[in-house]
Amino acid sequence: MAASNDTIVPVEWHQTPLLAALEAAKIKHEYQLYTNTPGGHEFFPDTLVGHEALARAFDFLDRAVNANAAAKKSAQSSYSAKLLNC
């Protein structure tokens, strides 16, 4: 997520090198560029864009955490099944 008018972390710093690194490492990611957001880097939360950005970030984190928890539970179940079959 980035704002085109971010003066703290300019979009050029992550739009090219970070996205290229994530894609090269085949890491799942999402990217949204917001144009001229109120507040720039801060994504003022009292605006429609700010609400959308926060909702998008929380949704992504929720999916990532739940996917990680499901994978961990599956691995633990598989390990437990192997132990029980000994």
C-alpha positions in Angstrom: 0.0 0.0 0.0 1.4 3.3 -0.9 0.4 6.9 -1.5 1.7 8.8 -4.5 2.2 11.9 -2.4 4.1 10.2 0.4 7.1 12.4 1.2 8.3 10.2 4.1 8.7 6.9 2.2 8.5 7.9 -1.5 6.6 5.4 -3.7 9.7 4.9 -5.8 11.5 3.3 -2.8 9.1 0.4 -2.6 7.2 0.3 -5.9 10.1 -1.0 -7.9 12.7 -2.7 -5.6 10.4 -4.1 -2.9 7.8 -5.4 -5.4 10.5 -6.9 -7.6 12.1 -8.7 -4.5 8.7 -10.1 -3.4 7.9 -11.3 -6.9 11.4 -12.8 -7.3 11.0 -14.7 -4.0 7.5 -15.8 -5.0 6.1 -14.3 -1.8 2.3 -13.7 -1.9 1.6 -10.0 -1.6 -0.9 -7.3 -2.5 -0.1 -3.8 -3.6 -2.4 -0.8 -3.8 -1.2 2.7 -4.9 -3.5 5.5 -3.7 -3.2 8.8 -5.7 -2.8 12.0 -3.7 -4.3 10.7 -0.4 -5.1 13.1 2.3 -2.2 13.0 4.7 0.2 11.3 2.3 2.1 8.8 4.4 -0.3 8.9 7.3 -3.5 7.9 5.3 -5.7 10.1 7.5 -8.1 7.6 9.1 -11.0 10.0 9.2 -11.3 10.0 5.4 -12.9 7.5 3.0 -9.5 6.6 1.6 -8.1 6.2 5.1 -10.9 3.8 6.1 -10.4 1.8 2.9 -6.7 1.6 3.5 -7.1 0.4 7.1 -9.7 -2.1 6.1 -7.5 -3.4 3.3 -4.5 -3.8 5.7 -6.6 -5.5 8.4 -8.2 -7.8 5.8 -4.7 -8.8 4.5 -3.3 -9.4 8.0 -6.4 -11.4 8.9 -6.0 -13.7 5.9 -2.3 -14.0 6.4 -2.5 -14.9 10.0 -5.4 -17.3 9.5 -3.6 -19.0 6.6 -0.5 -19.4 8.7 -2.5 -20.8 11.7 -4.3 -23.3 9.4 -0.9 -24.4 7.9 0.6 -24.8 11.4 -2.5 -26.8 12.6 -2.3 -29.1 9.5 1.4 -29.7 10.1 0.8 -30.5 13.8 -2.1 -32.9 12.9 0.1 -34.6 10.3 2.9 -35.0 12.9 0.5 -36.3 15.5 -0.9 -38.8 13.0 2.6 -40.1 12.3 3.3 -40.5 16.0 0.0 -42.4 16.5 0.9 -44.8 13.7 4.2 -45.8 15.1 
